[in-house]
Amino acid sequence: MNQVDSSEWSLDWYCIRAKPRMESVAAATLSTLDSVEVFLPRTTRPKKLKPSPLKVLFPGYFFARFDPRINIRNIHYARGVAYVVRRKEVPVPIPSQVMIELRLLSEDGILEIPDKPHQVGNKVKIISGLFKGGEGKVSQLVPARERVKVLFEILGQPTEVEIDENLLDFPSAHPMGAG
């Protein structure tokens, strides 16, 4: 962002609707505009074998701080932007307390969403190793060894296999209910 002067303190935050799956593109495009600040909150899961891909916290939406009298046209026609959220053709400012709370979740806008506690009966997907891509259900927890027994089907037969829990993708505790 460019240097902040005292006149920018009166700028409000607005919600921007991105075109499908273009939140990152739209946010990057808007961040190149003078006097526009962008905030795209995203989530990740704790690192297992490799970092999980970042997911947008509010799919299809992100936030920008700007003066609509000056920037609305450039924002509306920016690459990846569908529209600025409005009420009766007037952009709706986001209450400052909401933006403060969102930004306090994480300095860099990335919120780590932990896996739900492992439970017998959970559906899991194997993300690495011999059975990569296999799906099954947790049949037993072996916490002392950080392993889990998973029941899944091999050649039409139910088979129980003990697997390192770091090789499994468990349900997520994502605040938007995605898992």
C-alpha positions, 0 to 999 in steps of 0.5 A: 500500500502507498503512504498513508496520509491523514485524509485516508483515515476516513476511508471505509472498508467494503465487501467485494464480490469476486468472479467465481474462483477469482478472489486471489486474482481480484485482490491482487489486481485491486492491491495495485491501485493507488489508495486501495487496501485489500484484505483477503482472509484465507484458511489453512490446516496445520502442516502434516506432510506438506502445507495444505493449500490456502482456502478463502475464508468467505468463498467469493468475497474479500474486502477493500478499503477505499473511497468509493467517490474516487475508486468505484469505477476502477474497482468495478472494472478490475480483473476478477471483480464481479461487483462491490456489495451495495444496497440500493446502488450505494456501496455498503461500508463494513462496520470498522469493528468487524474489520478489526476483529477479522484482522485480529484473527491473523496478522497476515490474513491466514487463519489456521483451522485445526482438525477436529479431535479424532473420533472412532467412526470419522471418515478419513482420506489417506493423503500419502503412502501405500494407500494414498487416495483411499478412504475409510473410517476410523475404527480405533485410536492408538494415541500413544503411537500417534497412529489410527486404525482405519477400516476400508475396503481392499478388493471388496473385503473390509480391511483394518490397517494401522496408519500414522495419523499424519498420513490422514486427512481428518475432518476440519473445524472450519468456521464456515462448516467446510470439511 
